[in-house]
Amino acid sequence: MKRFFINKSIRAKLISMSILLTIVPLAALGMISFQTAETSLNDLGKTNLRNSVEFTLELIQPYETIDFRVVNYSRRG
C-alpha cells in the first residue's frame, strides 16, 4: 500500500482516500438496510399468511356442519 502512494500526486491520493472513505460506510449502511428490510418483509409475510389462513378457516367453518347426503326425491309410487 505504501508503494502505491509514493509516486502519486496529492490530487490522486486525495481522490483515492475520498473514494475509500465513502465506499466503506455506504457498503456498511447498505448491508444493515438490507438485513432490516429482509427481516421486516419476512415478518409481514408471516402475518399476512396467518391472517389469510384464519380468514379461510372462518369461511369454511359454516360448511362443516352441513349434511351433504343425497336425498332421492324422484321415487314414484
Phi, psi and chi 1 to 4 in degrees:
 res  aa     phi    psi   chi1   chi2   chi3   chi4
   1 MET       -  -35.1 -177.8   93.1  177.9      -
   2 LYS   -66.9  -38.1 -154.7  171.4 -167.0 -179.1
   3 ARG   -65.5  -31.6  -74.0 -175.2  178.7 -178.8
   4 PHE   -62.3  -36.9  176.8   73.2      -      -
   5 PHE   -90.4   -9.3  -76.1  116.9      -      -
   6 ILE   -66.2  -47.6  -69.2  175.8      -      -
   7 ASN   -93.9    7.6  -64.1  -29.5      -      -
   8 LYS   -94.4  152.6  -60.4  -66.4  179.4  178.3
   9 SER   -79.6  168.2   66.7      -      -      -
  10 ILE   -60.2  -40.0  -63.0  -73.0      -      -
  11 ARG   -61.7  -45.7  179.2 -179.8  179.5 -163.4
  12 ALA   -64.5  -39.1      -      -      -      -
  13 LYS   -64.7  -43.6  -69.1  177.1 -174.2  178.1
  14 LEU   -64.8  -41.5  -75.6  173.0      -      -
  15 ILE   -64.6  -46.7  -69.8  172.8      -      -
  16 SER   -64.5  -40.3   61.9      -      -      -
  17 MET   -69.2  -37.6  -70.1  -53.7  -71.4      -
  18 SER   -63.4  -43.0  -62.8      -      -      -
  19 ILE   -63.5  -44.5  -70.0  172.0      -      -
  20 LEU   -62.6  -44.3 -178.1   67.2      -      -
  21 LEU   -72.3  -14.9  -69.0  173.9      -      -
  22 THR   -91.2  -41.3  -57.7      -      -      -
  23 ILE   -69.4  -41.2  -70.6  176.6      -      -
  24 VAL   -61.5  -51.7  171.6      -      -      -
  25 PRO   -65.5  -35.1  -17.9   27.3      -      -
  26 LEU   -65.4  -38.5  -76.8  176.8      -      -
  27 ALA   -65.7  -42.1      -      -      -      -
  28 ALA   -63.7  -44.2      -      -      -      -
  29 LEU   -63.0  -39.8 -179.1   64.6      -      -
  30 GLY   -63.1  -42.1      -      -      -      -
  31 MET   -65.4  -43.9  -70.9  172.3   43.8      -
  32 ILE   -64.3  -42.7  -67.9  169.1      -      -
  33 SER   -63.2  -41.3  -63.8      -      -      -
  34 PHE   -63.1  -46.0  177.1   78.8      -      -
  35 GLN   -64.7  -39.3  -70.5  173.9  -10.0      -
  36 THR   -64.9  -45.0  -56.8      -      -      -
  37 ALA   -65.0  -40.3      -      -      -      -
  38 GLU   -62.8  -45.0 -178.8 -178.2   28.2      -
  39 THR   -63.0  -44.4  -57.7      -      -      -
  40 SER   -63.2  -43.9  176.8      -      -      -
  41 LEU   -68.1  -36.3  -73.1  172.4      -      -
  42 ASN   -64.0  -43.9  -77.7  -21.8      -      -
  43 ASP   -63.4  -43.1  -67.7  -16.9      -      -
  44 LEU   -63.4  -40.9 -175.9   63.0      -      -
  45 GLY   -63.8  -42.4      -      -      -      -
  46 LYS   -62.9  -43.7  -71.9  176.8 -174.6  177.0
  47 THR   -63.8  -43.7  -57.4      -      -      -
  48 ASN   -63.0  -43.0 -166.1    4.8      -      -
  49 LEU   -65.0  -43.0 -176.4   61.2      -      -
  50 ARG   -61.1  -44.7 -174.5 -180.0  -50.7  114.0
  51 ASN   -63.9  -38.5  -70.3  -20.0      -      -
  52 SER   -65.4  -41.8  -64.9      -      -      -
  53 VAL   -65.6  -43.5  168.6      -      -      -
  54 GLU   -63.4  -40.8  -71.5  174.6    0.3      -
  55 PHE   -63.8  -43.4  179.4   72.0      -      -
  56 THR   -64.0  -41.3  -56.1      -      -      -
  57 LEU   -63.5  -37.0  -71.8  174.7      -      -
  58 GLU   -66.8  -33.3  -72.9  177.4   10.3      -
  59 LEU   -71.3  -34.3  -73.5  174.6      -      -
  60 ILE   -79.5  -31.3  -67.3  172.9      -      -
  61 GLN   -53.2  -44.2 -170.2  175.0   11.0      -
  62 PRO   -62.9  -25.9  -19.9   27.8      -      -
  63 TYR   -83.0  -10.6  -62.5  106.5      -      -
  64 GLU   -71.1  -24.8  -70.5  178.9  -15.6      -
  65 THR   -94.2   -5.0   58.0      -      -      -
  66 ILE   -77.9  134.8  -64.4  176.0      -      -
  67 ASP   -91.7  117.6 -169.7    8.8      -      -
  68 PHE   -98.3   26.0  -72.4  104.2      -      -
  69 ARG   -67.4  142.5  -74.3 -175.9  -79.0  174.9
  70 VAL   -84.5  128.6  175.9      -      -      -
  71 VAL  -107.7  128.4  178.3      -      -      -
  72 ASN   -93.6  106.2 -171.6    0.8      -      -
  73 TYR   -97.1    4.2  -68.6  108.4      -      -
  74 SER   -94.3   19.6   63.1      -      -      -
  75 ARG   -70.7  131.5  -78.0 -169.9  -93.9  171.4
  76 ARG  -103.5  132.5  -63.5 -178.5 -173.9 -156.8
  77 GLY  -174.3      -      -      -      -      -
